Amino acid sequence: MNLALLSLFIPTFFFVSITPGMCMTLALTLGMSIGYRRTLWMMLGEVIGVGLVAVAAVLGIASVMLNHPWLFTLLKSFGAAYLCYLGISMWQSKGKLALSEDNTEVKAGRNWDLVMQGFVTAVANPKGWAFMISLLPPFIDSSQPLASQLALLVAIILLFEFICMTIYATGGKGLKRVLGHAKNIRLINRISGSLMIGVGVWLFVS
C-alpha cells in the first residue's frame, strides 16, 4: 500500500474510532457497570461487526468504482457532505456527546449475550456504515491488489477500535466526570467538529 495514503489513513481512522458514538458509549457504560474483563466480550462482538461492515462497504464500493466511476464520485461527495454536516452539528453542541447520569446501570446477561450486543450495535449503527463507505474507498489504490490492502486497512481499524474501547471502558468514571461539565462538552464538541469538517473537506478535494 502507498505509504502516503497509509500516513493519512492512520490518524484519520484513529480519530474516527476515538470519537464518542454508540459503540464507545456502550463500552464506557459497561466498563462502569460490569467491569473491563466482562466488557471484553462485548468488545469482541463489536470488533467482528466493524470488520464485517468495513469489508462489505469496500467490496460494494469497489464494484461501483470499476463500473460507474461517476456514481462513486457522487457517493464520495455525499459522504463528505455528511461528515461536514456532523462537524457543524458538533460545533453547535448538537452531537450526542453528553453522558446520561442514568447510564451507570446496565443489565448484562451471559457472555454470548454481550458478544451479540456488541455485534448488533456495530452492524446496526448507520453512522458506522456512513464512515466506512465515505472514508475507506479513497485509501484504496486501484493499481494494487485489493485483498492485501483491505486486510491491512481492516486490521488497523480493528486495532484502533479495540484500543479506543479499552480507553473508554477502563476510564469510564474519569471520562464521565470530565464530560459532565458543560464547558468541557462544548470544547470537545468544537475540537471533534473541526476535525470532522477537515476530513470532509479532504474528501471533497481528493
C-alpha positions in Angstrom: 0.0 0.0 0.0 1.1 3.6 -0.8 2.9 4.9 2.3 1.5 8.4 1.8 -2.1 7.1 1.9 -1.2 5.0 4.9 0.2 8.0 6.8 -3.2 9.8 6.2 -5.3 6.7 6.9 -3.8 6.0 10.4 -4.7 9.4 12.1 -8.0 9.7 10.2 -9.3 6.4 11.4 -7.9 6.8 14.9 -9.9 10.0 15.2 -13.0 8.3 13.8 -12.6 5.4 16.4 -11.9 7.7 19.4 -14.8 10.0 18.7 -17.7 9.2 21.1 -20.5 7.2 19.5 -22.8 4.2 20.0 -20.1 1.6 20.5 -17.8 3.8 22.6 -20.7 4.9 24.8 -21.6 1.2 25.2 -18.0 0.3 26.2 -18.0 3.2 28.7 -21.3 2.2 30.2 -20.4 -1.5 30.5 -17.0 -0.7 31.8 -18.5 1.3 34.7 -21.2 -1.2 35.5 -19.8 -4.7 34.9 -16.0 -4.1 34.7 -13.4 -4.2 31.9 -13.0 -8.0 31.9 -16.6 -8.8 31.1 -16.8 -5.8 28.7 -14.2 -7.6 26.6 -17.0 -10.0 25.4 -19.0 -7.0 24.1 -15.8 -5.6 22.5 -15.2 -8.9 20.7 -18.7 -8.8 19.1 -18.2 -5.1 18.2 -14.8 -5.7 16.5 -16.3 -8.6 14.5 -19.2 -6.3 13.5 -17.0 -3.4 12.5 -14.8 -5.8 10.4 -17.9 -7.1 8.6 -19.1 -3.5 7.9 -15.7 -2.4 6.6 -15.3 -5.4 4.2 -18.9 -5.1 2.9 -18.5 -1.4 2.4 -15.3 -1.7 0.4 -16.4 -4.6 -1.7 -19.6 -2.9 -2.6 -17.9 0.5 -3.4 -15.1 -1.2 -5.3 -17.5 -2.7 -7.8 -19.1 0.8 -8.2 -15.6 2.3 -8.8 -14.9 -0.1 -11.6 -18.3 0.1 -13.4 -19.6 3.5 -12.5 -16.9 6.0 -11.5 -19.3 8.9 -11.7 -21.5 7.3 -9.2 -18.6 6.7 -6.9 -17.7 10.4 -7.1 -21.3 11.2 -6.3 -21.3 8.9 -3.3 -18.0 10.3 -2.0 -19.4 13.8 -2.3 -22.4 12.8 -0.3 -20.2 11.2 2.3 -18.0 14.3 2.6 -21.1 16.5 2.9 -22.4 14.2 5.6 -19.1 14.5 7.6 -19.2 18.2 7.3 -22.8 18.2 8.5 -21.8 16.2 11.5 -18.9 18.5 12.2 -21.1 21.6 12.0 -23.7 19.9 14.3 -20.9 19.1 16.8 -19.7 22.7 16.7 -23.2 23.7 17.6 -23.2 21.2 20.5 -25.9 19.1 18.9 -23.7 16.0 18.9 -24.6 13.3 21.4 -21.5 13.6 23.5 -23.1 14.2 26.9 -23.5 11.0 29.0 -26.6 10.4 31.0 -26.4 10.0 34.7 -28.9 7.2 34.3 -26.5 5.0 32.3 -24.5 3.7 35.2 -26.6 0.5 35.5 -26.7 -1.9 32.6 -28.3 -5.3 32.5 -25.8 -7.8 31.2 -26.5 -11.5 30.9 -24.3 -14.3 29.6 -21.0 -13.7 27.8 -22.7 -14.7 24.5 -25.3 -12.0 25.1 -22.6 -9.4 25.5 -20.9 -10.6 22.2 -24.2 -10.3 20.4 -24.9 -6.9 22.0 -21.6 -5.6 20.6 -22.0 -7.2 17.2 -25.6 -5.8 16.7 -24.6 -2.4 17.9 -21.7 -2.2 15.3 -23.7 -3.6 12.4 -26.9 -1.6 13.1 -25.0 1.7 13.5 -25.9 3.8 10.4 -23.0 6.2 11.2 -20.6 3.3 11.1 -21.7 2.4 7.6 -21.5 6.1 6.5 -18.0 6.4 7.8 -16.8 3.2 6.1 -18.5 4.0 2.8 -17.2 7.5 2.7 -13.7 7.1 4.2 -12.4 3.7 3.2 -12.5 3.8 -0.6 -10.3 6.9 -1.1 -7.5 4.9 0.6 -7.7 2.0 -1.8 -5.0 2.1 -4.5 -6.6 0.7 -7.7 -3.2 -0.2 -9.1 -2.5 -2.6 -6.2 -4.2 -5.9 -5.3 -7.4 -5.3 -3.3 -7.2 -8.2 -0.9 -3.9 -7.3 0.7 -4.8 -3.7 1.0 -8.2 -4.5 2.5 -6.7 -6.9 5.0 -4.1 -4.3 6.2 -6.7 -1.5 6.5 -9.3 -3.6 8.3 -6.6 -4.9 10.7 -5.6 -1.3 11.5 -9.3 -0.3 12.0 -10.0 -3.2 14.3 -6.8 -2.5 16.4 -7.9 1.1 16.8 -11.5 0.1 17.8 -10.1 -2.3 20.4 -7.7 0.4 21.8 -10.3 3.1 21.9 -13.0 0.9 23.5 -10.4 -0.1 26.1 -9.7 3.6 26.9 -13.5 4.2 27.3 -14.1 1.0 29.3 -11.2 1.5 31.7 -11.5 5.2 32.1 -15.3 5.4 32.4 -15.6 7.2 35.7 -13.0 9.8 34.9 -14.4 10.5 31.5 -17.9 10.8 32.9 -16.7 13.5 35.4 -14.9 15.4 32.6 -17.8 15.2 30.1 -20.2 16.1 32.9 -19.2 19.8 32.8 -21.0 21.9 30.2 -17.8 23.9 29.2 -15.8 20.8 28.6 -18.6 19.3 26.5 -18.6 22.4 24.3 -14.8 22.3 23.9 -14.8 18.6 23.0 -17.7 19.2 20.5 -15.8 22.0 18.8 -12.4 20.1 18.6 -14.1 17.0 17.2 -16.4 19.0 14.9 -13.4 20.9 13.5 -11.5 17.7 12.8 -14.6 16.1 11.2 -15.1 19.1 8.9 -11.4 18.9 7.9 -11.8 15.2 6.9 -14.9 16.1 4.9 -13.1 18.9 3.1 -10.2 16.5 2.3 -12.7 14.0 0.8 -14.2 16.7 -1.4 -10.8 17.6 -2.9 -9.3 14.1 -3.1 
